[in-house]
Amino acid sequence: MALISSPFITSKNGLCVVDFHSSSSFVTDLRCKKTRSKKIVSVVSTQQNKRNPSSYGSAKIGLTTTEKILARASEKGMVNPGENVWANADVLMLNDLTCPAVSDIFKREFGNNAKVWDREKVVVIPDHYIFTNDKRAHRNVDIAREFCIQQDIKFFYDIQDRSNFRANPDYKGAFGQFATGVGNTDAAFILGTGKILLKVPPTLRFVLDGEMPNYLLAKDLILNIIGEISMSGATYKAMEFVGTTIESLTMEERITLCNMVVEAGGKNGIIAADNTTYKYLEDKTCTPYEPVFSDEKARFLAQYRFDVSKLEPLVAKPHSPDKRALARECNNVKIDRVYIGSCTGGKTQDFMAAAKVFLAAGKRVKVPTFLAPATQKVWMDLYTLEVAGSGGKTCSEIFEEAGCDTPTSPSCAACMGGPRDTYGRLNEPQVCVSTTNRNFPGRMGHIEGQVYLASPYTAAASALTGFVTDPRNFLF
């Protein structure tokens, strides 16, 4: 890894690269699967957008992807890091359990008869995303699928974690959008005006190149980055991910990266849309979308380079996501349980990865192994999708043969601690390898519990041995 740091750094990537095999940009009707090729001379606001900012192509100073989105949202030709702008919100997402809190402030500030600025742009997450046995189910992955690319800039209010509102916004950056969390006061202000005062964040660029080894997952990549820059290394900064490795990642793996930027203090994470993005969204939306990219002369606060082919499986030791360590160096750490789930590690591909390890090993787990799907769709996938090379077996069948716990109903479960009867919660000072996003004291329950953050590969390998284990012991 090499770090280049200066007040302004020029990127080497071109402006108009969407299809990485040609100089054309694709503008796609994603549901109808109609694609037309069009040369881009400069990046301007999309045709369906009613705002009329100046052309970015005429700007003398290049802009990053995040700066372009905020410039468009604030109806400016350009913006500068540190500048305060009044940004127009395209979408405000509210949790229906928390709407009363926002509503009270909204009525107090705007009056009992005040009207929402635009009802079409306010999304209240429906009940079926939230309730499972009177516990909150995780909606983030479903939200990403259904509302991911309809507009550029989104704000989210979620009471799950009021310390920084980490739950919902992180996903949208994987689709080339700006999304961030807000508190109830800001949410109420957006509800009444459709605007919010934002400080434009400077951008850190992370260039990840090299072929991804078959024993690594995106969780290893983000743990490496957080370990490199620390939990405060990206405080109120945009984290932009580029490089040949990023281009090769699936959407769910890109989501994992953007999901954990807040663990480094990031304001938002972002990955430019490409053919992988379009293919993922083909049957999920028909909204026309023309992406933006960082200019050739865009200014980056710092640029980090990683050769992914040289990385090894990692864990984050207790009690901080930036306590990076090689999994093989922790092979003497005896564990009491494994937890595979959460918004970060409970997607379909995460469970497929764990099943791959169990299948390759052909052994049974030596510690209780808890499985918490992120959504109902993921839960159904565990019982219906066949695992490659398994002879037709599903994840659930492989998990059962390996002696894992039966997958629970979709929920955050032990990731947020919760009451003592929460599924997978640490009720004693135990040691757990987990695919979740945080390992602070008490995060998963008991204040003296120890949580090692890891990829689904490493979590599954550790379940088979009863110790923190490098997945290369089972993956060839």
Residue, then its C-alpha position, 0 to 999 in steps of 0.5 A: m500500500a502506498l499513500i500519496s498525501s497533499p492538499f490537492i491530488t489529481s486522479k488518473n482516471g478519465l471522466c467519462v469511463v462507464d463501460f471500461h472497454s470503450s469510451s462510450s457511456f451507457v444510458t440505460d432504461l434498466r427495467c426495459k433493458k434498452t441501452r443506447s450508447k452516447k459519447i459524453v463531452s461533459v457531465v451535466s445534470t440529468q435530463q429528468n432533473k428539473r434543476n439547472p446548474s451550470s455545466y460541470g464541464s465548464a468548471k476550471i477546477g475538477l470535482t470529485t463524484t461526491e462534489k458533483i452530486l452536492a453541486r447538482a443538489s445545491e444548484k451550483g456549478m461547482v462546490n469546494p470542500g468545507e463549503n456550506v451548501w443548501a442541498n435539495a433532498d431527492v429522497l427522505m427515508l423515515n422509519d415508521l417506528t420513529c416517524p412520531a419523533v420526527s412528526d412532533i418536531f415537524k409540527r412544532e417548527f412548521g405548525n400543526n397544519a404544515k404540509v410535507w414538502d413533497r410526499e412523493k419523495v418521502v419514503v416510510i419503510p413499510d411494516h413488513y420490513i420491520f416486524t418479525n416476532d415483535k423484533r425489528a427486522h433488518r431492511n437495509v438490503d431490501i431498501a437498497r434494491e428498491f430505492c437505490i438509484q432513483q435519484d442522486i441524494k438521499f437522507f435517512y432517519d433511523i433510530q437504530d443507532r442514534s450515535n451516528f445513524r449508521a444503519n441505512p445510508d451506507y448502502k446507497g454509495a455502492f450505486g454511485q449516490f450520496a447518502t448520509g444519516v440525519g437526526n430527528t431535527d434535521a429529518a423534520f427540517i427536510l420534511g418541511t422544506g426539502k432542503i438541508l444545510l450540508k458542509v461539502p466533505p473533502t474526498l479520500r480516494f482508495v485505489l484498490d488494484g490487483e486480482m482478488p484472491n479466492y480467500l478474500l472478501a470485501k470485508d477483508l478489504i474494508l478492515n484493512i482500510i480502517g486499520e490503515i487510517s484508523m476509526s477517525g481517519a475519515t471523519y466527515k470525509a467522503m471515501e471514494f473507492v476505485g481500481t480494478t479490484i473494485e470493478s471486479l466486485t459484485m454489488e453485494e461486495r461493494i455494499t459491504l465496503c460502503n456499509m462500513v465507511v462510518e466505522a472510519g468516521g466517513k460522511n459517505g462512501i461512494i463507488a461509481a456506477d458501471n455495467t455491474t451496477y446496471k445489470y444488478l438493477e435491470d429488473k429493479t427500476c426503470t428510472p433513467y440514470e446517467p452517472v457522474f465520475s470524478d474529473e481527471k483533475a479532481r482534488f483529493l485530500a489524500q489517495y491510498r493505493f493497495d495491491v489486493s493480490k498481496l493481502e491476507p485474511l484479516v480480523a479486527k480484534p476487540h474492542s475497535p474496528d481499526k485493531r487490524a490483525l492477520a487471522r493466522e496470527c490470532n490462531n491461538v485465540k479460543i472462541d466460544r461462538v460464531y455469528i454470521g449476519s447483520c447489514t454488513g455480513g448477512k447478505t445472500q453472498d455472505f451466507m454463500a461464502a460461509a457455505k462454501v467453507f463448510l462444504a470444502a471442509g466437510k466437517r461439523v462446527k465446534v462452537p455454536t454458530f448463529l445465522a441471522p439473515a438481513t432480510q426476508k429475501v435473504w432468508m428465502d435464498l438460504y432455502t432455495l438457492e443452490v450452492a455452486g459445487s454442492g451437487g444441488k444443496t442449498c445453504s440451509e442444507i449445508f448449514e444443517e449438515a455442519g451443525c450450525d443453528t437454524p437460520t433465524s428470522p430476518s433481524c439485526a439480532a445480536c449485532m445491536g445487543g438488545p434484551r437478553d433473549t435476543y438471538g445470538r446475544l452474548n449474555e456472558p463474557q464470551v469470545c465471538v467471531s462475527t461478520t458484524n460491523r462493530n466490536f465495541p464493549g457491550r456491542m453484542g451484549h455483555i460488557e466483557g464480551q470480546v468480538y473479533l470482526a471477520s469476513p464470512y470465510t474467516a467466521a466459518a473457518s473459525a467455527l470449524t476449529g473453535f479458534v480464530t482461523d485463516p480460511r486458507n486452511f479450508l479454501f484451496 
